[in-house]
Amino acid sequence: MLPDFANPADWLPWAFASLMGFSILVYVVLDGFDLGVGLLFPFADEAEKDRMIGSIGPFWDANETWLVLAVGLLLVAFPTAHGMILTALYVPVFIMLIGLILRGVAFEFRAKAHARHKRLWNCVFFAGSTLTALSQGFMLGLYVMGLQQTWATFLFAALTAAFLAVGYSFIGACWLIHKMEGGLQVKAVKWARDSLWGVILGIGAVSLATPLVSTRIFDRWLQFPDVFWLAPIPVISGLLVLWLWRMVRVMPYENDARSWQPFAVATALFALAYVGLAYSFYPYVVPDRLTIYEAAAAPESLLIILIGACVVVPIIAGYSVLAYVIFRGKATELRYD
C-alpha cells in the first residue's frame, strides 16, 4: 500500500523508510564485497593479499559511510524503533563495532608495518572482517525472527550469520574476478564457485523462515492473487543463480572479457533478496510490533531532517561514484610510499 502523498504524516515516514532501506542495500553490496575480500585472506599468499587490499583500498571507507547514514536515519526518523532494535541487538552491534575498528586499524598499519609484523596485521584484518560479517548475519537472523530471544531464534541467527559470511565471501570473490588478473583471478573464480552454495542456502533459509514466523507475511506472499504478482522475484532470483553458476564454471573468459558480469549479477541477486525482505516486513520497522508510522518522529522534525538528507545523501553518493570512476580498472598493490 502506497502512502497518501497529500498528508505529510503519511508520506514522510515512507520516504525516510525508503531512504534508510536504500542505504542498507548499498551498504550490504559495497561493504559486503570488501568484507568478503577480508574473509578470503587465509586462502591467499602474501603477495596476493597485497593486491587484494589494493582492490578495496580506495573504496572501503566510503562503503562504510552508508552504514553510518542508515543508522543515523533510523535514530533521527524512527527514534522509538532505534531504541527497541539497538536494545535487542546490543551485543552483536558491539561485536560489529569491534570488528570494524580492527579492520580499520589493520588496514592502515599493515601497509606501514615492518615485514615481520605484516602477518599479524593480516590476521587482525581477517579477524575484524569475520567478526563484522558474523555479527551482521546474527542481527539479520534475530530481526527476521522478530527480535525474539530464545534458543531456537539464536540457532537460526547463528545459521544466518554463517550464511551471510559465506555470501560476503562470494560477492568479494566476484569483485576480485573483475579487479584481478592472472593466477589470482583464477583463484577468485574458484572461491566464487565454492561459496555460491552459501548464497543459495542463506537466501533459501531466510525466504522459508520469514513466512513461517509471521502469519501476516505468509498471507502477503502466498495468498491469491498476490502469489502471482510476486512470483517474478523468486523466478528471476533462480535464473540469476543459474547464470552465476554457469559463469563461475567457465570463467575467466578469453582476454578477460566480461569480468564485471559476476559482480553485477551478484549485486542484482542481493538486491532482489533485499526487495523481497523489505516487502515482507513493510510497513513494520520492528517486525509485527511497530510500524514506521507509529515509530516516526513528528512530521515537522522529519521535514527539517529531509532537507538535510537531500543535501547529504547526494554528496555521499557522488563521492562513492567518483571513487569508483577514478579507480576503475585492474587493481595493483596498495602502497603509501
C-alpha positions, 0 to 999 in steps of 0.5 A: 500500500502506497502512502497518501502523498497529500498528508505529510504524516503519511508520506514522510515516514515512507520516504525516510523508510525508503531512504534508510532501506536504500542505504542498507542495500548499498551498504550490504553490496559495497561493504559486503564485497570488501568484507568478503575480500577480508574473509578470503585472506587465509586462502591467499599468499602474501603477495596476493593479499597485497593486491587484494587490499589494493582492490578495496583500498580506495573504496572501503571507507566510503562503503562504510559511510552508508552504514553510518547514514542508515543508522543515523536515519533510523535514530533521527526518523524512527527514534522509538524503533532505534531504541527497541532494535539497538536494545535487542541487538546490543551485543552483536552491534558491539561485536560489529563495532569491534570488528570494524575498528580492527579492520580499520586499524589493520588496514592502515598499519599493515601497509606501514608495518615492518615485514615481520609484523605484516602477518599479524596485521593480516590476521587482525584484518581477517579477524575484524572482517569475520567478526563484522560479517558474523555479527551482521548475519546474527542481527539479520537472523534475530530481526527476521525472527522478530527480535525474539530471544530464545534458543531456537531464534539464536540457532537460526541467527547463528545459521544466518550469520554463517550464511551471510559470511559465506555470501560476503565471501562470494560477492568479494570473490566476484569483485576480485574476478573483475579487479584481478588478473592472472593466477589470482583471478583464477583463484577468485573464480574458484572461491566464487564457485565454492561459496555460491552454495552459501548464497543459495542456502542463506537466501533459501533459509531466510525466504522459508523462515520469514513466512513461517514466523509471521502469519501476516507475511505468509498471507502477503506472499502466498495468498491469491492473487498476490502469489502471482504478482510476486512470483517474478522475484523468486523466478528471476532470483533462480535464473540469476543463480543459474547464470552465476553458476554457469559463469563461475564454471567457465570463467575467466573468459578469453582476454578477460572479457566480461569480468564485471558480469559476476559482480553485477549479477551478484549485486542484482541477486542481493538486491532482489533478496533485499526487495523481497525482505523489505516487502515482507516486513513493510510497513513494520520497522520492528517486525509485527510490533511497530510500524514506521508510522507509529515509530516516526518522529513528528512530521515537522522534525522529519521535514527539517531532517529531509532537507538535510538528507537531500543535501547529504545523501547526494554528496555521499553518493557522488563521492562513492561514484567518483571513487569508483570512476577514478579507480576503475580498472585492474587493481595493483598493490596498495602502497603509501610510499 
